[in-house]
Amino acid sequence: MDFKDCMQFIMESQATCTLCTVEGDQPRGRGMIPLWVKDDGIYFTTAASKNLYKQLRTNSKVELCFVTSQPIKHLRVMGDVEFVEDSALREKALEERPFLKALGFDTSNNPNFILFRVVNGEAHFWTWGDNLKEADIPRIKF
Ligand SMILES: Cc1cc2nc3c(=O)[nH]c(=O)nc-3n(C[C@H](O)[C@H](O)[C@H](O)COP(=O)(O)O)c2cc1C
């Protein structure tokens, strides 16, 4: 098992995940769809106006959970968020998500447009066969 297996599972699970942040002593989870899954991290877009961005600025630690129901399986990923300032990558992100332009993110230097990636991660899969044996599941670092 390596990060390539994680990439494949993320695609199989329609790439929809719950992204969990921490706000003080309160966990916060919400639906998110990664833009890219690459060797150097899992990329997302969001807006600076959202609460999640404020939470990430205060505490960059996150957990992601990707789930499939057939078969029942999930992939949990913990890591740190790194904001991406590279203008070529930001431009590419806007090109690949045209609905962002329709929302007013017209240029890659728009301060409300946020591109970030989850890095320094540790991931693990879980299936029914792992129930009550969670501590034994191999961890995948990326
Ligand atoms: C399946 C799904 C995917 C989503 N993908 C994104 C996304 O990629 N980026 C984003 O900013 N919001 C996305 N959203 C909307 C956020 O979940 C929503 O704005 C949420 O309220 C933000 O959390 P916050 O209020 O804590 O900031 C998605 C929602 C769903 C249901």
The ligand as an SDF file (V2000), in Angstrom:
LIG
                    3D

 31 33  0  0  0  0  0  0  0  0999 V2000
  -19.9430   17.5090   -1.9650 C   0  0  0  0  0  0  0  0  0  0  0  0
  -19.5540   18.9120   -1.6130 C   0  0  0  0  0  0  0  0  0  0  0  0
  -18.3610   19.4350   -2.1120 C   0  0  0  0  0  0  0  0  0  0  0  0
  -17.9680   20.7380   -1.7880 C   0  0  0  0  0  0  0  0  0  0  0  0
  -16.7710   21.2000   -2.2680 N   0  0  0  0  0  0  0  0  0  0  0  0
  -16.3300   22.4260   -1.8700 C   0  0  0  0  0  0  0  0  0  0  0  0
  -15.0340   22.8880   -2.2790 C   0  0  0  0  0  0  0  0  0  0  0  0
  -14.2640   22.2140   -2.9620 O   0  0  0  0  0  0  0  0  0  0  0  0
  -14.6540   24.1130   -1.8380 N   0  0  0  0  0  0  0  0  0  0  0  0
  -15.4380   24.8900   -1.0350 C   0  0  0  0  0  0  0  0  0  0  0  0
  -15.0310   25.9930   -0.6620 O   0  0  0  0  0  0  0  0  0  0  0  0
  -16.6780   24.4820   -0.6610 N   0  0  0  0  0  0  0  0  0  0  0  0
  -17.1270   23.2730   -1.0380 C   0  0  0  0  0  0  0  0  0  0  0  0
  -18.3590   22.8310   -0.6330 N   0  0  0  0  0  0  0  0  0  0  0  0
  -19.2030   23.7240    0.1550 C   0  0  0  0  0  0  0  0  0  0  0  0
  -18.7540   23.7440    1.6260 C   0  0  0  0  0  0  0  0  0  0  0  0
  -18.9070   22.4520    2.2150 O   0  0  0  0  0  0  0  0  0  0  0  0
  -19.6200   24.7650    2.3820 C   0  0  0  0  0  0  0  0  0  0  0  0
  -19.4080   26.0470    1.8310 O   0  0  0  0  0  0  0  0  0  0  0  0
  -19.3290   24.7460    3.8720 C   0  0  0  0  0  0  0  0  0  0  0  0
  -20.3790   25.4170    4.5280 O   0  0  0  0  0  0  0  0  0  0  0  0
  -18.0230   25.4520    4.2080 C   0  0  0  0  0  0  0  0  0  0  0  0
  -17.7090   25.2360    5.5820 O   0  0  0  0  0  0  0  0  0  0  0  0
  -17.5590   26.4440    6.6000 P   0  0  0  0  0  0  0  0  0  0  0  0
  -18.9500   27.0620    6.6760 O   0  0  0  0  0  0  0  0  0  0  0  0
  -17.1270   25.8390    7.8610 O   0  0  0  0  0  0  0  0  0  0  0  0
  -16.5740   27.3870    5.9860 O   0  0  0  0  0  0  0  0  0  0  0  0
  -18.7820   21.5480   -0.9560 C   0  0  0  0  0  0  0  0  0  0  0  0
  -19.9740   21.0080   -0.4580 C   0  0  0  0  0  0  0  0  0  0  0  0
  -20.3470   19.7190   -0.7860 C   0  0  0  0  0  0  0  0  0  0  0  0
  -21.6480   19.1830   -0.2210 C   0  0  0  0  0  0  0  0  0  0  0  0
  1  2  1  0
  2  3  1  0
  2 30  2  0
  3  4  2  0
  4  5  1  0
  4 28  1  0
  5  6  2  0
  6  7  1  0
  6 13  1  0
  7  8  2  0
  7  9  1  0
  9 10  1  0
 10 11  2  0
 10 12  1  0
 12 13  2  0
 13 14  1  0
 14 15  1  0
 14 28  1  0
 15 16  1  0
 16 17  1  0
 16 18  1  0
 18 19  1  0
 18 20  1  0
 20 21  1  0
 20 22  1  0
 22 23  1  0
 23 24  1  0
 24 25  2  0
 24 26  1  0
 24 27  1  0
 28 29  2  0
 29 30  1  0
 30 31  1  0
M  END
$$$$
